[in-house]
Structures are given as C-alpha cells and as structure tokens.
Amino acid sequence: MTHWQTDYLSHPLYQPIRTVASLLSLDDWPTQQDYDQLLQRARAHAPTLATRLRFVCDLIPDSYYEQHIAAHGEVPTRSRNWHDWFNALSWLAWPHSKQALNERHLRAIANGEKRRGPRRDAATLLDECGVIVAISDDAIGQLLQQMQWQALFITQRQSWQQQISVHTLGHALFESGLAPYIGWCGKALLLHVNPDFFSLAPQQQQQQLDQQLARQLADDHFLSSPLSLCPLPLLGIPGWYPPNEDPSFYLNHHYFRPTRRAKSCKELLAKEEVNDPNSSATPRLISST
C-alpha cells in the first residue's frame, strides 16, 4: 500500500477529489483518527461543510443508510475499503450535491419509494457512477445525448476543455478507475455553463458545479429517472487514455455503441452489493501520459 494515495491522483478522473485527498498523507488505509483529521482539515478549507458530518468506521446503521446520515450526520464507512474511501472524498469535494442527493432519497422514502423507484434509482446511479458534463454549447451536448461518438470525440476534439468538460462525482467510478477496462462507462448528467466557466481555476469550476447541481437536485422533477443520464465511454474522453489519440480507437463499436445501455454501471452497483470490505487489491492505474 506504499504511496497508494498519490499513485492515482494525477489522472483527470480524480481532479474533483485531488485537493481534499492531498490534505492527508497516508501510507496505509485510513483509521478513524485519520478520517477525523481529514474532516478537520477539510473544514479549514471549506467552512460550509455540514457541522455534523462525520465518517464513522464500520458503523452499522439501524435505519436506512440515507436516514441515518440525515438523523446523525454520520456516514457509515467500511474500513480498508476503496469504495467507502472514495465516498468520503466525494462528500468533501461535492458537499452540497451529496447533501442534496441524500435529501432526495429522504423525500422519495417519505413518498413510499423505500424499495427504490425511478427517482431513487436515478439518484443512486448519479451518486455511484455519475459524471457531470459541463457544456456551454448545446449542440455539443446533443452529440452526447444522441451518442454521436465520432463527432463528439473526433470532429469536436478541440472543443474539449473549451466548451465541454467532465467532472467525476460517482465514487464507484473513482474505485473502478483503479482498474479500468474497455467497456468502462459513466452516467453523464449535462449541466449548462457560461463560456467563461472554462477559464476558471479547477477549484472554482468544482465549487460552481457543486452549488449548481445541488440547486437542481432540490427539484424532484429534475433527474426523475435513470434515463435522464447518458452513457459516456470514459476511455474515449480526450486526454484520459493515450490510445484514443488514434482515431481508429473509436471504431470499436462494441464500446462506442450507437444505442443506450447502462450495463457497466449496473455491474458496478452489483459488485458493490457483494463488495468485500477486507479487499486490499493493489490498483492498476490508467496512465495520463
């Protein structure tokens, strides 16, 4: 586990959590004391973090996960577990959005969606597999929605980081990014931004998107079903995977399919249900160069 924290952070997938992850230097899995210290340091940088928020190792809640967080401010966090480590970092990087997602679950449960329904499923997919796609040009957003991969990734390649950018929220994606594979997809949520968004520093972009997403999640008509999210082949994003510099990479139609599917995210959720809390597999990294 030596240097396990810093090995992966250089990849663009981890840009949203890079700052908060760097607040704590670790040579092994974080302990309860480490999580408390991380939260204390994060509050010094972001005083707006919920005052009751705490990551509690190996806590077994006596109610629904989301209800326990709302009632006590405690996020159940399994020890020696990548998934829950990334969930904690996501709470610190996207505090308003994570709170809004939790509140959305509470409203759905109150309305009888205890065993999951379209709104809870959509919220869960965003929380686990979500990437926020900031766009200033609706025409580029339509290419993603219509799954026009050649146009999105090749014809509009110069538009990336200028009119479109990707910001990871889903903690299951942070975990799966340690061992990526052809077929690896996220669930994309498009958010419209002004053109000057792309001239902001990464931390400013992050804060703007977090607040914007939280406001929209407060409206239950927004993101009302999983179909509101678009599949996005993550290895196709310019700058995310060196082989995609060759246009022939996008000719793999088993990966860059012209029809909707959510198989990869469902697999991630299924894996999470049987996740071994004692897993300490060594990550296989994507190179960003």
Stockholm file with secondary structure:
# STOCKHOLM 1.0

chainA/1-289         MTHWQTDYLSHPLYQPIRTVASLLSLDDWPTQQDYDQLLQRARAHAPTLATRLRFVCDLIPDSYYEQHIAAHGEVPTRSRNWHDWFNALSWLAWPHSKQALNERHLRAIANGEKRRGPRRDAATLLDECGVIVAISDDAIGQLLQQMQWQALFITQRQSWQQQISVHTLGHALFESGLAPYIGWCGKALLLHVNPDFFSLAPQQQQQQLDQQLARQLADDHFLSSPLSLCPLPLLGIPGWYPPNEDPSFYLNHHYFRPTRRAKSCKELLAKEEVNDPNSSATPRLISST
#=GR chainA/1-289 SS CTTTTTSSTTSGGGHHHHHHHTTSCCSSCCCHHHHHHHHHHHHHHCTTSCTTCEEEETCCCSSCHHHHHHHHCEEEECTTCHHHHHHHHHHHHSHHHHHHHHHHHHHHHHTTCTTCCHHHHHHHHHHHHEEEEEESCHHHHHHHHTTCHHIIIIITGGGBTTTEEEEECCHHHHHHTTSCCTTCEEEEEEEECCGGGGGSCHHHHHHHHHHHHHHHHTSTTTTCSGGGSEEEEGGGSTTSCGGGGSGGGGGCTTTSCSSCCCHHHHHHHHHHHTCCTTCCCCCCCCCCC
#=GC SS_cons         CTTTTTSSTTSGGGHHHHHHHTTSCCSSCCCHHHHHHHHHHHHHHCTTSCTTCEEEETCCCSSCHHHHHHHHCEEEECTTCHHHHHHHHHHHHSHHHHHHHHHHHHHHHHTTCTTCCHHHHHHHHHHHHEEEEEESCHHHHHHHHTTCHHIIIIITGGGBTTTEEEEECCHHHHHHTTSCCTTCEEEEEEEECCGGGGGSCHHHHHHHHHHHHHHHHTSTTTTCSGGGSEEEEGGGSTTSCGGGGSGGGGGCTTTSCSSCCCHHHHHHHHHHHTCCTTCCCCCCCCCCC
//
